[in-house]
């Protein structure tokens, strides 16, 4: 998902979007129409990835989502 030129990646395992341009995370809002489920970032609640201190959040990342976070952190 693109947002004002930034790339947002859904980390589905923890219900969070990560802006891979600036490292800001946003809770994922679930939009369930009964037929399809979509997710959108809650842009009113930004939180810097570097400020996440919860081991439970990190340990809950799937391997795929962990790779996305690790890749961002190793390049920034």
Residue pairs with C-beta under 8 A, 6 or more apart in sequence:
1 7
1 8
1 9
1 10
1 17
1 40
1 41
2 8
3 19
3 41
3 43
5 21
6 19
6 20
6 21
6 22
7 19
7 20
7 21
8 17
8 18
8 19
8 20
8 26
8 41
9 17
9 18
9 20
9 68
10 16
10 17
10 28
10 39
11 17
11 18
11 25
11 61
11 65
11 68
11 69
12 28
12 39
12 62
12 65
13 60
13 61
13 62
13 64
13 65
14 57
14 60
14 61
14 65
15 27
15 28
16 25
16 26
16 27
16 28
16 57
17 25
17 26
17 27
17 28
17 39
17 41
18 24
18 25
18 49
18 68
18 69
18 72
19 25
19 26
20 68
20 72
23 48
23 49
23 50
23 72
23 76
24 46
24 47
24 48
24 49
25 46
25 47
25 48
25 49
25 52
26 41
26 42
26 43
26 45
26 46
26 47
27 41
27 42
27 45
28 39
28 40
28 41
28 42
29 39
29 40
29 41
29 42
30 37
30 38
30 39
31 37
31 38
31 39
31 40
49 69
49 72
49 73
52 58
58 66
58 69
61 69
